[in-house]
């Protein structure tokens, strides 16, 4: 699901900005090239991942550097994608960047896409300046070894469509300003150290398709108003928190989920009737939620797409 959405975003984004540059001229803007070079100087690149970046004459066209894309209309850098893909089943050293995320990137004010995921930034705090990219639509800092709270400056990123901060050491409460991001389609905060309650006005995210906040220390009730306006939701993962689902037996959800993760959430001892409305999911985990009821007959006929379920 996540990979497919990522590919769809890349394709749509590429069509929008026109990634092909003209071979007859240099598109790269000098001050933006220098900003990228300064970023490179702030990281440890033991595996020459950024070997195409530099000030040498043959490297003047930063729009052709690995992981960098520019608008073919303005020459401004619109994408920086230097993520690392871990190979957990291969016997090899992780070949990722280390070091710091330097504020030189602030020069890239037309940036729409930033992916630094699965690099190692040494448990440093999320840089406050990342909240100063007014056009940013995609931000992925997954598994980047970041800590601390999400900076309040992120409240400026109102054009975000995809935000992934999963698998870090981020602390604090769920930022209420995220509920004002009307364009947000995918939100990943899994595997962090968040705490507190999920704000009820998360229902304002009417375009949200994926909500993954599992494996944190969230707590408190999840009620119908939390979910009442999320008609586009396809993936819901609240598992491994201390949520209590307080939903009426006759509640009819506005969404049709493909992934349902509610393990370790408190759901009461009765089998949830609202699941009867979900007929297209391929993944269901409602283990350790306190259900003592016997699974009803209708449950076994729900989803012909079901590939995994855990109800015990």
C-alpha atoms as one frame of an Amber mdcrd trajectory, in Angstrom:
protein
   0.000   0.000   0.000   2.677   2.468   1.066   4.977   1.662  -1.872   2.133
   1.926  -4.380   1.096   5.310  -3.033   4.721   6.446  -3.162   5.014   5.444
  -6.830   1.756   7.144  -7.696   2.938  10.342  -6.041   6.251  10.242  -7.908
   4.538   9.763 -11.272   2.017  12.538 -10.681   4.693  14.836  -9.311   6.977
  14.182 -12.277   4.221  14.972 -14.747   3.415  18.179 -12.906   6.862  19.706
 -12.727   8.315  18.322 -15.958  11.476  16.635 -14.759  13.306  16.574 -18.063
  15.897  19.306 -18.338  17.199  20.847 -21.495  20.583  19.459 -22.507  21.402
  22.670 -24.331  21.687  24.879 -21.251  22.344  24.823 -17.534  19.143  25.068
 -15.555  20.728  24.959 -12.118  20.557  28.188 -10.132  23.961  28.964  -8.626
  22.835  29.818  -5.089  20.772  26.628  -4.944  23.697  24.560  -6.175  25.838
  26.077  -3.439  23.159  25.303  -0.848  23.214  21.634  -1.860  27.008  21.530
  -1.742  26.907  22.940   1.798  24.375  20.261   2.751  26.772  17.623   1.402
  29.587  19.090   3.497  27.436  18.658   6.618  27.000  14.903   6.197  29.332
  11.927   6.325  29.134  10.159   2.988  31.273   7.049   3.394  29.778   5.382
   0.324  29.929   8.298  -2.157  26.166   8.488  -2.421  26.469  12.166  -3.291
  29.515  11.807  -5.549  27.708  13.602  -8.379  27.327  16.712  -6.194  30.126
  19.272  -6.298  31.576  22.587  -7.441  33.715  21.111 -10.207  33.095  22.401
 -13.713  31.707  19.080 -14.926  29.207  19.106 -12.043  27.733  22.566 -12.618
  24.312  21.204 -13.592  22.873  20.352 -10.181  19.563  19.440 -11.844  21.263
  16.224 -12.991  22.727  15.310  -9.615  21.578  12.106  -8.007  18.362  12.712
  -6.098  17.867  16.276  -7.342  15.176  17.436  -9.742  14.414  20.916 -11.005
  11.513  22.627 -12.679  12.169  22.780 -16.409  10.425  26.150 -16.446  12.237
  28.014 -13.683  15.332  25.921 -12.945  14.522  25.955  -9.234  15.164  22.758
  -7.283  11.791  21.175  -6.508  12.849  17.701  -5.340  15.597  16.349  -3.088
  15.319  12.586  -2.699  18.329  10.932  -1.072  16.562   8.240   0.916  18.206
   4.936   1.717  16.434   1.605   1.271  17.480  -0.843   4.027  18.282  -4.424
   3.010  17.437  -6.355   6.194  17.853  -9.806   4.641  21.198  -9.116   3.000
  24.510  -9.399   4.809  25.766  -5.912   4.109  26.572  -2.714   5.960  23.909
  -0.018   5.838  25.100   2.418   3.193  23.388   5.550   4.407  24.348   9.142
   5.092  25.256  10.301   8.598  25.698  13.709  10.156  23.513  16.800  10.205
  20.702  18.322   8.188  22.164  21.758   7.545  20.018  24.902   7.165  21.637
  25.675   3.813  18.641  23.858   2.331  16.572  26.921   3.215  17.757  28.387
  -0.073  15.477  25.895  -1.841  12.256  27.846  -1.409  10.550  26.114  -4.344
  11.088  22.677  -2.814   7.994  20.482  -3.035   9.456  17.054  -2.265  12.000
  16.179   0.449  12.955  12.606   1.294  15.821  11.977   3.724  14.426   8.729
   5.079  16.513   5.907   6.551  19.662   7.978   6.876  21.272   8.442  10.286
  21.184  11.929  11.751  22.411  10.833  15.163  19.280  11.348  17.314  19.408
  15.060  16.526  16.230  17.074  16.828  14.055  17.675  13.796  15.429  20.914
  12.326  13.102  23.834  12.905  13.891  25.271   9.476  12.136  22.402   7.681
   8.924  24.220   8.540  10.044  27.086   6.273   9.402  25.416   2.911   6.099
  27.038   1.916   5.491  24.795  -1.120   6.383  21.429   0.402   3.912  18.672
  -0.485   5.876  15.539   0.426   8.085  15.146   3.503   9.620  11.805   4.463
  11.940  11.585   7.477  11.122   7.970   8.319  13.831   6.081  10.193  16.212
   9.041  10.145  17.205   8.716  13.824  15.570  11.978  14.845  14.366  12.899
  18.327  12.536  15.593  20.268   9.165  17.116  19.524   7.861  18.145  16.125
   8.792  21.834  15.771   5.905  24.292  15.810   7.277  25.680  12.541   5.753
  22.617  10.860   2.420  24.408  11.209   3.494  26.390   8.130   3.533  23.262
   5.931  -0.120  23.587   5.005   0.346  22.181   1.485   1.563  18.782   2.702
  -0.093  15.794   1.101   2.168  13.098   2.572   3.980  13.293   5.918   6.080
  10.398   7.206   7.898  10.747  10.542   7.643   7.081  11.505  10.362   4.993
  13.189  12.199   7.767  15.001  12.368   8.831  18.654   9.935  11.719  18.412
   8.171  12.735  21.616   5.336  14.999  22.677   1.651  15.284  21.915  -0.094
  14.890  18.584   0.304  18.365  17.022  -3.170  19.849  16.817  -2.194  22.024
  13.850  -1.869  18.892  11.711  -5.650  18.719  11.733  -5.675  21.960   9.717
  -3.732  20.435   6.798  -6.670  20.151   4.450  -4.611  18.574   1.624  -3.125
  15.798   3.794  -3.725  12.321   2.346  -1.217  10.158   4.231   0.065  10.501
   7.787   2.655   8.141   9.293   3.718   8.660  12.928   4.258   4.994  13.848
   7.022   3.685  16.114   7.794   6.838  18.044   7.262   8.084  21.589   4.160
  10.216  21.180   1.767  10.417  24.105  -1.562  11.977  25.019  -4.856  11.917
  23.186  -5.768  12.014  19.537  -7.574  15.320  18.988 -11.196  14.948  17.995
 -10.827  17.502  15.218  -8.696  15.047  13.273 -12.011  14.486  11.510 -11.243
  17.725   9.621  -8.746  15.792   7.482 -11.423  14.827   4.989  -8.903  13.796
   2.301  -6.987  11.457   4.593  -6.510   7.978   3.122  -3.840   6.529   5.423
  -3.552   7.071   9.183  -0.782   5.023  10.817   0.013   6.073  14.386   0.641
   2.607  15.834   3.324   1.738  18.391   3.351   4.913  20.446   2.039   5.811
  23.919  -1.180   7.476  22.835  -4.174   7.005  25.110  -7.753   8.071  25.611
 -11.026   7.513  23.783 -11.606   7.158  20.059 -15.188   8.167  19.408 -17.424
   8.499  16.371 -16.694  12.236  15.986 -12.995  11.400  15.513 -13.867   9.368
  12.428 -17.117  10.850  11.181 -15.663  12.854   8.277 -12.895  10.488   7.140
 -14.811   9.048   4.193 -11.651   8.510   2.114  -9.825   6.495   4.771  -8.416
   3.174   3.525  -5.744   2.352   6.129  -6.318   2.781   9.863  -3.665   1.556
  12.288  -4.050   2.571  15.932  -2.501  -0.604  17.343  -0.083  -0.836  20.266
  -1.349   2.281  21.979  -3.728   2.628  24.931  -6.748   3.831  23.009 -10.291
   2.959  24.038 -12.721   2.630  21.123 -16.052   4.009  22.288 -18.364   3.407
  19.340 -22.109   2.719  19.380 -23.133  -0.840  18.373 -25.201   0.531  15.475
 -22.514   2.970  14.251 -21.959   2.910  10.487 -18.477   4.153   9.474 -18.175
   6.555   6.522 -15.179   4.642   5.119 -14.333   1.271   3.568 -11.022   0.139
   5.020  -8.399  -2.062   3.370  -6.159  -2.295   6.453  -7.477  -2.374  10.030
  -4.935  -2.426  12.871  -6.408  -2.136  16.363  -4.327  -4.574  18.402  -3.984
  -3.685  22.113  -6.727  -1.054  21.881  -9.597  -1.489  24.325 -12.758  -2.434
  22.420 -14.941  -4.076  25.060 -15.981  -7.721  25.324 -18.495  -7.757  22.467
 -17.523  -8.369  18.863 -17.593  -4.949  17.086 -20.670  -4.748  14.887 -19.269
  -1.921  12.744 -16.825  -4.413  11.211 -19.830  -5.824   9.407 -19.752  -2.773
   7.126 -16.117  -3.360   6.126 -16.085  -5.824   3.249 -12.887  -5.044   1.305
 -10.094  -5.277   3.853  -7.069  -7.521   3.315  -5.560  -7.074   6.794  -7.308
  -7.166  10.159  -5.706  -7.261  13.609  -7.997  -6.950  16.621  -5.925  -9.148
  18.928  -5.654  -8.388  22.661  -8.526  -5.887  22.637 -10.586  -7.534  25.378
 -13.134  -9.332  23.209 -14.534 -12.401  24.937 -17.393 -12.850  22.489 -17.424
 -15.621  19.896 -16.813 -14.424  16.355 -20.250 -14.288  14.702 -21.039 -16.182
  11.510 -21.178 -12.999   9.446 -17.543 -12.270  10.222 -16.272 -15.238   8.216
 -18.095 -14.037   5.111 -16.965 -10.437   5.248 -13.959  -9.906   2.997 -12.971
 -12.087   0.033  -9.733 -10.041  -0.105  -8.623 -10.972   3.409  -5.016 -12.220
   3.488  -4.266 -11.796   7.202  -6.365 -11.595  10.327  -5.751 -11.936  14.041
  -8.656 -11.762  16.451  -7.173 -13.505  19.493
